[in-house]
Amino acid sequence: MVCPSCEKEFEEPQNSCYQQPPVDNQKYKKMGGWLLYCFISMIAVAVGYAIMFFTNVFEILDKLDTLEFARQYPMLLPDGLEMATWFSIFAEIVGLLAIAFPILYLVQLFKRKPGFLRYYQLTIIAGLFYRVFAFIIPMIILGNDSELFGPLSSHIIVLIGGPFAFFLWTLYYCKSVRVRTYMGSDEYMGKAIFAFKNQPPLH
């Protein structure tokens, strides 16, 4: 048989040439190292999303009040505020749904299910999506009145750091011997949104 990751030949019953670790790497069958760091970090993300879930409900109600005020007194508010607010409301609703992604990641990784990497990637994508629709697009619409949505620099930093984290940690998950050993195979790469395949593993 041929390994789907590196195309090397190996004997059955292995799923890939990286599935069976060396004897001194049996510790990799337990969660530890950077994998444990990722797990704990995602717990913090899940807690943050849970808090955001409740704050988003109030944000939506507050923005609906803003829309009502804008319809009653259009001359007192900046042009385009209504459209910008609708974009922001849409982002808040997405934020309510996005809490599922970090939770699913934690459950999948803890149970060694192959979908964990996909949910990790969806967590980052959802965060970037929220940032764009809640802040960037409204700021573009409002122009000179964009200070209503905070400083642009803080949002740009997130938009740059998000894709960097996406590819960096995806590379780690795809190349790490610990991850492949802990999961029992590299099936999770096939279920990811994007994966670095045919890469030699890192110990």
N, C-alpha and C positions, 0 to 999 in steps of 0.2 A: 504494500500500500504506500501511498504518497501523502506526506504531511500537507494539509491545505494551507499552512502558514508559510513554510519555507521550501516546500516541494522536495524535501529529502525523503528517501525511502526509510520505512521502519516496519517492524514486525507487529502483527496483531498481538494482543487486543487493544493497543493504544489508539486513541483518537488523533493524537498528533505526537511529534517527536519531543514536545516539551511537556507532555502530560505527566510523565513519570519522572519525578525529580531525583537527583542524586541522593544517596543515603544521608549525607550531611545536610541536606536541605529539607528534611522532613518537617522542620519547624515551620516551613512555608505553608503547610496545610492549615495552620491557624492564622487568624487575622492578626496582622502586626505591621510594623514599619510604616511606610507611607500609606499603605492600604488602610490601616487603622486610623491614621491621621485624616484620610479622606472621609472615613465613616463618621468620625467625631465631628469633623467640619460640617458634614451634611446634616447632622443633628442640629447644629447651631443654625444652619440655613432653614431647616424645617421649623424651628422655634420662631425664627424671624418671619417666615411666611405666615405662621399661625397668628402672630401679632398683627401682621399686615392684613390678614383676613378681616379682623375686627375693625381696624382703622379704615380699611377700604370701604366698609359699609357706611361709615360716617362720612367719608370723603365723597361717596356717591350722593348721599343725601344733601351734603353741603353744596355740591356742584349743581344739583337740581334746583336748589334755592337760588344759586347764582344765575341759572338760566331764566328762572321766573323773574328775577329782578331785572335782567337784561331786556326781557320783553316789555316790561313795564316802563323802564327808564333807559331806552337805548342811547340817548344822548350823553348819559353820564358815564358810560363804560367804553373801553377801547373797541374799535372796529375789529371784527373777527373773533371777539371773545366767545360768542355763542358756538361757533364752529370749533374753536380750540377746546372749549369745555366738553363738547361731545366726544372729541378724540380722547380727552382725558378720562371721561366716564367709561368709554370702551376699554381703555387700558386698566382701569380699576376692576372692571368685571373679569378681564383676563387674569388679573392678579388674584382674584378670588378662586379661580379654577386652578391656577398654577401651584397651589399648595400641595396638590396631589403628587407632583413629580418628585420632590425630595423624599416624601414618605415612601413612595413606590421604590425609589432607589435604595433606601435603607432596608426595606423588607426584602427586596430581591437580592441584595448583596449578602444580607445576613443568612438567607436561606439558600445561597449559592445558585440563584436562578440567573439564566443568561441575559435577561433583559435589563440588568442593572445599569449597564453603560449607556443604553439608550435613554433611560430616565435621568441619568446624570447630565447628558447632553441637552435634553429637553429642559432641565432646570435652568441651565445657562441661557438657552435660546429664549425661554419665557421671560427671564430677567431683562435681556436686551430688548425684546419686543415691548415689554412694559415701559422701559426707559424711553424708547423712541416715541411711542404713542402718547405717553403721559406727559412728556416734557419737550422732546426735540421738535415734533410736528407742531404742537401749540406755540412754541417759541418762534418757529418760522412764520406761522400765521400772524402772530401778534407783532412781530418786528420790534420796534422800539419799546413796546410795552411788555417785552418778554421777561422782564424781571419778576413778573407775577409768578413765574414757574422756577425761580431760583437761578443761580449763576450757571452760564453755559459750560464753563470749564469743568465743573464737577461731573456733568453728564458726559462730556467728551471723554474724560478719563475712564469712566465706566464702559463706554462704547469701544474704547481701545483695549482695555484690560479684559473684557469679556471674551472676545474671540481668541486672545492670547491664552487665557486659561482653558478655553475649550480645546484648542489643539495641543497644548502642553500636557494636560491631564489625559486626553485621549491617547497621546503617544505613550504616556506612562502605563496606562491600562493595557495597551496593545503589546508592549515590549517587556513588561515586568514578569519575571519568573514567579515571583510570589503570587501575583494575581492569577496566573494560569494554573499554578499548583493549587491554590486555595479553591478556585472554581472547578478544578478537575479536568478542564479542557479549555479551548479557545473559542467555543461556540458563541460566546457573548459578542465577539467581533462581528459575526455575521448578522447579529440583531441590532447592532449600533447604527445610528444615522450615518456616521462616518467612522472609518477605522483605518489605521496604518497597517496594512497587511504585508505579508512576506518580509517581516522585519526580524532580525536576530534578537533573541531575548536579552534583557539586562538582568543580572543577578542583584 
